[in-house]
Amino acid sequence: MSRISIFKKQREFIKDTIIQTAIDLFREKGYENVTIDEITLKIGIAKGTFYNYFKSKRDLLVYWSSKCFANIDIKSSMDKTKKAEENLCCLLKSYVRAISEERLLFTSFITEIGTTNVSQSDTSKDFNFTALIRAVISNSYDGAEILSGKSELKVLILNNVIFSAIVGWVCSNNEIDGLEDHLMELTRICLYGMFEKE
């Protein structure tokens, strides 16, 4: 194994250790109550080492959240034999399940990013709801019809509606059980109202 490979593996190990330690502490004490000093002390690394991987605690949380969403299997949300509504429902179910499994961390994540569109965040290039929604609609039976004319604006509106609804729902401490139905109702309004063929 070359020295570069060993160095790369060490960097990956350190980054994974920082993420796992931070997430464990966030779960134990709450995101707001954990400092970077606590994370680095628990691992036994210098504070500067933390900053070699993440700009801030917020950056780490956004990175972790993006990886959680990126790991969701979305193949079933891209079925060309199904309508966009069905495929989006499948995608939203996956997201709601991920949010419910880590409710406190996702609440902190949503609070941290506020109502800013995640896909525009500098801290998470991989976390792009807009591109995912576009892909799901494009890979649907009626995708071409829905996306005809001003498709970028249509996808952006749907993205913002879904994301704003998640922010509002989670931050209001509503039961997760109702979130999926709420998101699907809003999605239907977008698909068959604002997305009506011009």
N, C-alpha and C positions, 0 to 999 in steps of 0.2 A: 504494500500500500504506500502511495507517495505521501510526502509531507503535506502537500496541499490537501489531499483527501483526509488525512488525519486532522488537520487544522479545521477543515470544513465540518467534519463530524463533531469535533469539540465545540465549535460555535453552535451547531444545531442542538447539541446536548445542553449547553448553557442556556440557550434561548428557551428550549422546552422546559428546563428546570425553573427558570424565572416565571414562565407562564403558569406552570402547574402549581408552584408555590404560591403565587399571587392569587390564583383562582381559589385554591384551598383556603387561604386567609380571607378572601372576600366572602366565601360561603360561611366561614366560621364567625367572622366579626362584622360583616357587612362592608361593602365596597367603600363607603364614605369614611369608615373608621380605620382603614388600613393606610399606612404611609409607605412610601418607597423605602424609607429607612428600615421599617419592619420586614419588608420583603427581602432586602439585601442582607439584613442581619440573620434572618432565618436560614438563608442559603449559605451565608458565609462569603459573600462577594463584596467588592467595593461598590459604592454607589455609582461611580463612573462606568462600571461594567454594565449596570442596568441601562444607563443612557447610551451605551453602544448598540443596544437592541431596540429600545423604545424611548420616544421623546418624553413620555409622561405615563402616569398611571392610566389616564384616559386612553392613550394610544394603545396600551396593552389590552385594555378591556375591549376596545373596538376591534383590534386584531383577533382576539379570542372569539368574539361574537361573529366576525366575518367567517372564521374557520368553521364555527358551528353551523352556520347557514350554508356554507360551501359544501359541507359534508352531507347535506341532505340529498337523498337520492331523488333526482327530479326526472328521471327517465319516464316514469309513469305519467308525468305532467306534459309530456310531449307526444301524445298519441294522435297521429294524423287522421285516425278514424273518428275522433271525438271533437265536439265543438269546443271553442275557446273557453266557454263558461265551465264546462266539465274539467278541462285541463287546469284552468286557474283554480277551481275548487280543490283539485288534488294538490296543487302547489300550496295553497293557503292552509290546507289541513296539515301538511308537513311543517309549515312554519309555526302554526299554532301549537302543534305537538312539541316542537323544539322550545318555544317560549314557555310552555307550561312546565317542562322538565327543569328549567332553570329560571323560574319566574323572578326571583330576587336579583339575579345577575342581569337579566334582560331589562328589568325595571331600571337598574342603575345605568345600564348601557343607553337606554332611551332617554333617561334624564340627562346624561352626559352630552349626548348629541343634540338634545332638544328637538326642534322640528326641522333642523337642517337635513336636507336630503343626504342620506348616507352615501349614495353613489358619487356625490361631489366632494366627499371628504378626502383630504390629503392622506389621512392615516390608514385608509383601507382601499387600495386599488382593486382588490379582488371582490369587494363587497358591492355589487352593483345590481340593485333590484330592477332598475329600468331595463338593463340588458336582458335579465332573466325573464321579465314579463314579456318583453318583445319576442324572445325566443319561444316562450310557451305559446303565445298567440300565433306566431308564424308557423309553428309546427302543429297547428290545429286544422281541422277540416274546413272551417270557415275563416281561417286566419287572414287570407288574402283579401277577402271582402271587408273584414273588420278594419284592417290596416290601410285600406285604400284611402288616399288623400289625407295629407297632414298626419301621417302615421307617427312621426316623432312626438308631435304635440299630444296626440291621443295616448300614447304609451306613458309619456311624462305625467299627464293628468291622472291616469289610472294608478301609476306608481305613487304619486303624492296623496291621492285619496286613500289608498291602502295603508301607506306608511303613517299618515296622519291619524287614521282610525286606530292603528295599533298603538301609537303614542297615547292618544286620548283614552283608550280602553285600559291599557296597562297602568297608566299614571292615575287613573280614577279608582284603581283597586277593584274593578269589576271582576266577577268570576270569569275565568278563562273559558269555561264551558260555552258562554254565549258569544265569544269573540268570532268564532268561525262563521256562524250564521250572520253576524253583523257585517263581516268582511264580504261575504258572498252577496248580501243584499246591496251593498255599495258597488260591488263589481258588476252586478246585473244592471244597475242604473247607468254605470259608465258604458257598458257594452251595448245596451239597447236604447239608451237615451242619448248621451253626448256622442257616442260612437256610431250613431245612425248614419247610414250612407247619405252623402250630400247630393 
